[in-house]
């Protein structure tokens, strides 16, 4: 069973990796935007050339994003980038960011075997001194900067250094000693793996490797109930320090800690409890990812930042209290927490990101603060015990698949200012009976209400312009619908298999009925087309066996193939002078 759960989590994790990641091009550089934190990551630079300046912030829409990261392989292979300016806002530079660029190949940028650009140590080579002292003023060491360097034996890090990214010294088999200054605020994953220092058992105490008050890694000799005990208080834990530890069952984190870093307990399948001190202000992405047995992880009121997928796959987590400092629930934060029943959202929360509560099958209710303005894709999909939801006034769009397969959802109240119901928003909501169509709604997306089998009535406002493909497919109890005057698009199969639909009255600017739009609506008796209708698509009313009255518009130009096939009670009209498709009225009276 566990293998199946992990496979499901892995597949879903791969599929939803891009949720909420808005990609934008700004001055020849592509960025990924984090709307909660208001930050941006450089991801691709295919068109960049010459001397490049990375800005400290970018303007997108009506918002300013602070540029904080240079992503993995962001500049890789771009031979046209010859020099670069890195702003002080950059906090992380990931692996191979500048490989294959003119910067790496131009030895005039290197000094004594080291490449340093704007206080960021990017890379080293075999010309480095065995005992290397990082110059004063360096504030960041990029991911993998010393990786597999066989020359270096000792590294002295300066006061003022802030960031040591992942794999920094990995594979430096002759490295026996480093120091970690008190100024360091973040340590990445596997910074010492494969070094002489890491392999020397004398550096390990009770299953953990601690350097200058920083927990770097743990191993299988760790105690199941872990409490920090060292001469120096542990002030920092490296990313993924406990990753995949199958022994750990509970942990008490020290009061000196300010951050729970990314992936620190990822895959700790036996971890049941984590006591988090009030000193913690940040929980990184994937922090408790896949902690299947976790039942309690009380977050402090001081928390200011919560990372994406922090509790993804915590199958036994029942509830969570969140700090009122949080402005958003991040991507996939509680995905697949299938015993999750209660959540008190922060009072000023603005965004519920993509997949935030996806698969929380026992979540019983959700009370949105009035401050919420964004509901992301699949945010509550698969929340099978949700019964009634009221969406806040500030929300303008219900995201793709937002409430998909909430099969006990009975009532949905939408705000009057809502502009769009996106694709699959309520698809598979089998019990949905009550929903209003707001006065400002413009678009109903593809499969928005597909398989809402108890939905009976729907009153459209006059401003709905678009009903997309399969929007109401298989709404088998839908008996009445009034079409808006401003409707311009009626997509394919929009009302197919609405077997209770009796009358269709169109009084709009609609020019074409989409293919199979009303196919197999077997209770349909009467259709009144809009005056401006020009075309009826293929099989639009096929097998509407009770259809007997149609008011044909004067301007009709085309009736598609099999449009009214097997409408056995309909008398074939005189439509001479227009284009009529093959078998358009086959088996009609």
Helices and strands as residue ranges (DSSP letters): H 2-15, E 22-26, E 29-34, E 39-44, E 50-53, E 57-60, E 63-70, E 81-85, E 92-93, H 102-105, G 107-109, E 110-111, E 114-117, E 120-124, E 131-133, E 140-141, E 154-156, E 163-164, E 177-178, E 186-187, H 196-199, G 201-203, E 204-205, E 208-211, E 214-218, E 225-227, E 236-237, E 250-252, E 259-260, E 273-275, E 282-283, E 305-306, E 319-321, E 328-329, E 342-344, E 351-352, E 374-375, E 388-390, E 397-398, E 411-413, E 420-421, E 434-435, E 443-444, E 457-459, E 466-467, E 480-482, E 489-490, E 503-505, E 512-513, E 526-528, E 535-536, E 549-551, E 558-559, E 579-580
